[in-house]
Amino acid sequence: MTSVENGRTPLMAGNWKMNLNHLEAIAHVQKLAFALADKDYDEVDVAVLPPFTDLRSVQTLVDGDKLKIKYGAQDISAQDSGAYTGEISGPMLSKLKCTFVAVGHSERRQYHGETDEICNAKVKAAYRNGITPILCVGEGLDVRKAGNQVAHTLAQVDGGLKDVPAEQVESIVIAYEPVWAIGTGEVATPEDAQEVCGAIRGRLAELYSQELADKVRIQYGGSVKSGNIAAIMAQPDVDGALIGGAALDVDEFVKIVRFRDQ
Ligand SMILES: O=C(CO)COP(=O)(O)O
């Protein structure tokens, strides 16, 4: 059974990382909207995660032209306001009508020391402010080589969701991004992606219920391109992708969104 038959609308989200200023963001989203407009994409949710400085411009464009493209931030503070220099809060993001926020991306974990505890606080901050977290999990190369990818990733799921109630978690997006496949051109095989995405769904069933687990969208991320997306999406527990480099190229991103045509 594919994810579409399972009733989960696939979510293709472009994580721009630290790329594109607000003028480039406007041009990018306009081009993306135009490219998607000539064919119905109702059966796929499309989102972009631009840098903070682009969000107001993207919001104005999406609102003004009533675009179906959703958007969100790449990070969120665990606090809602106060003396936290350089941080961006949930209330600020929800004022910009962000649908999503990435939490615990491996680059945040690696370069900013984000632990599962911090990710858990950020998941709660997102829900407190009506924003859907995209909780990013996944193992590094050493863990993969030792064959511990499932246990490692499930521990991140447990940590990120600690004390988060079912009525919130049923809307969460979990992105499985093996660190060794991010930006390296080294894509996990569809079977590798399915192994861990399936285990994540199994864990959600254990922690909550099978019914909840069947609703949650689980994405794969790591060197996704138009040439490999169809095989990845054919896996029963993969419901979309979190796309880095390939999302910066509108034509390539559109091909990924239209994975059924590949
Ligand atoms: O980190 C990623 C998305 O969040 C994946 O990045 P790449 O698609 O560039 O490998």
The ligand as a Tripos MOL2 file, in Angstrom:
@<TRIPOS>MOLECULE
LIG
   10     9     1     0     0
SMALL
NO_CHARGES

@<TRIPOS>ATOM
      1 O1         18.8420   18.2530    5.4070 O.2       1 LIG1
      2 C1         18.0830   18.0670    4.4820 C.2       1 LIG1
      3 C2         16.7170   18.6230    4.4880 C.3       1 LIG1
      4 O2         16.3740   19.0960    5.7440 O.3       1 LIG1
      5 C3         18.5060   17.3000    3.2930 C.3       1 LIG1
      6 O3         19.4170   18.0570    2.5820 O.3       1 LIG1
      7 P1         19.8560   17.5720    1.1140 P.3       1 LIG1
      8 O4         18.5740   17.3040    0.3550 O.co2     1 LIG1
      9 O5         20.6430   18.7300    0.5570 O.co2     1 LIG1
     10 O6         20.6550   16.3240    1.3020 O.co2     1 LIG1
@<TRIPOS>BOND
     1     1     2 2
     2     2     3 1
     3     2     5 1
     4     3     4 1
     5     5     6 1
     6     6     7 1
     7     7     8 2
     8     7     9 1
     9     7    10 1
@<TRIPOS>SUBSTRUCTURE
     1 LIG1         1 GROUP 0 **** ****
